[in-house]
Amino acid sequence: MNVTKSYFGEIHEQTVHSFTIRNNHGMEVTCIDFGCTITKILVPDQVGTFENVVLGFDTLDEYVNNSSYFGSVIGRVAGRIHPPTFDLDGVTYDLPPNEGDNHLHGGPNSFHQVIWDSIIEEDSDEIKIKFSHLSPDGACGYPGELKVTVTYSLNNKNELLITYQGTAEKKTLLNIANHSYFNLSGDGKRTILDHELTMKSDRFLELDASLLPTGAYIDVENTTFDFRDGKKIREGVQSNHIQNQLVGGGYDHPFLLNANNQEEICLVDSISGRKLIVETDQPSVVLYSANMLESNFQIRGVPSQKHLGVCLETQYPPNAIHHQDLPSIVLDKNEVYQSRTRFKFLLV
Ligand code: FUC
């Protein structure tokens, strides 16, 4: 295995670096310290052709100016919070809105827009890039100075493991996710509409017109949200189900996972033969079929369009702070937040 570090760009007189880990089978993961952003994942198809399976850019400017959160780490709190305010121990904290009245993905200039410190750790069968960041008390409205690390680790089993850890000096909220858009066709050749998704999930959260969970759970039985036996994403995109329609055609929903670390999510592109298995310790996954991806720019020479990627954002449910029935994202003072998700690349 080997790892390289190189210059990627510059912002506010600070250098942004790119890191590429390559394993013994030729699989590569490339990320940058700006937003701990995964810019490229090269894996083989069934005839051994290595191609990129995530949406990403080659220049820093594109990451700074694009609002799609390609490959970035999202925090302090992933998803939408509305109203953009919350109470903890009798103190009210206001969060800056950045999508109409909603506070989205940690607010403006949050984790995806900062340059993280980095350390490389090398082993014979695994290489890690460990990113760390000290988020000041009050950053983006959240209380407590927070020490947070994000580690990307690639091994020789073609597994990318993402781990998050955080501790804060005050009681606060924390719910971190990665926002990679997968497209297993390779180099964005096709949309993800014919990708087949299988998920161990009996329930998802109903959304309102502002894409916020209402607090109600919906049973997936007999709906386009039933991925238990596998389904093409196209089915939800073409469906008349009000929940598919209100997100712009497709999915932008938190699914509650029935199982953890048991191949609970599986994405297949049968044409290339690529398969991705996602295993996590998180209670839910936001399935986003890129319904709002705009078509006014290019992604490494490929015209952007709706449904060009699919995000599998393993996390606690969004807006959990406003719904007591949802698993809590409150982190106590000095409590250790930990979360891990494994992305295993295989062939069918
Ligand atoms: C996802 C979605 C949102 C949003 C964003 C870019 O996580 O939940 O609706 O469009 O990413």
Residues whose N, C-alpha, C, O or C-beta is under 5 A from the ligand:
A	BS01	FUC	S67 S68 D252 Y288 M292
